[in-house]
């Protein structure tokens, strides 16, 4: 029996909540993203890849090229209260045939870490993945050494699945082991309720 061809509407879209707005990433976000990354010197962290002032333009160009090829859907994360750009995130490794997507490339200025922004941004993106696109699986990958990220993923209801050894080469030359987490469709209702409760 032949599997029907599935497609997802990957048009740029704005996702908005009470605390955060995810708007389509553009080149116009460059300077504000540089400032966000400067808050905490995020490009210096050895457990993630955050662009610096020198690399931000190329980072955005690569994201937009991947968007145009239908491989990614990148966002700027906006703090609604101040209007400030707080960071960035995107849908990546989009697999329409398998109704699978990854949420990745997520980083926030130090000022906005451990606030409602990341929780609500994840809620908005997961809702879009499961309820608009009809995905059955959403994945997350993080550095095995990134305890803060790993704990945050567990808090939003993602399950740890395993370690991808020597998965990436980090800017300092380290071979990074990545931990894979996921949320699947049967878990979504409970995850959504828990995220909403946390935001309240």
C-alpha positions, 0 to 999 in steps of 0.5 A, a space after each residue: 500500500 503506497 503511503 500518501 504524500 504529505 505536505 506541511 504549510 511552511 509559510 512564515 507565520 507569527 505565533 503570539 502569546 501573552 508574554 512572547 511573540 515569535 515573528 519570522 526571522 529577517 535580516 532586519 533582526 540582526 542588530 537586535 539579535 547581536 545585542 541579545 547574544 551580547 547579554 550573557 556573552 552567549 557565543 562564548 558558551 561551550 555547550 551551544 552554538 550562538 552567533 557573535 557580532 561577526 557571524 550573525 549576518 551569516 547565521 541569519 542568511 543560512 536560516 533564510 536560505 534553509 527556509 526558502 528551501 523548505 527545510 527550516 522555519 526560523 523565528 525571532 523571539 520578542 518579549 512583548 512587554 518591552 518589545 525587545 528581541 530576546 533571542 531566536 528559535 526555529 523548526 528544523 529537520 522538517 520531515 513532512 512524510 513522517 509528520 516529524 519536526 525538530 525544535 532547535 537553534 533556541 537561545 535567549 539573552 541572559 536577562 530572559 533565561 528562566 522566565 516565562 518566555 522560553 516556556 511560552 515559546 515552546 508552547 506556541 511552537 509545539 501547538 503549531 507543530 501538533 495542531 496546525 501541522 498535525 505532527 506526530 513527533 517533535 524532537 529536541 537535541 542538546 549537548 550532553 553537558 548542557 544540564 540547564 537545557 536538559 532540565 528545561 526539556 524535562 520540565 516541559 514534558 519531553 522524554 530523553 531517548 538516547 545519546 548521539 555520540 560525536 554528533 557535532 564539532 563545537 567551535 572549540 573543536 570538542 566532539 559533542 555528544 547530543 542527547 535526543 528528547 521527544 514529545 509524541 502526539 499521544 503525550 501532547 494533551 498532557 504536555 500542553 495542560 502542564 505548560 499552560 499550568 506553569 504559565 498561570 
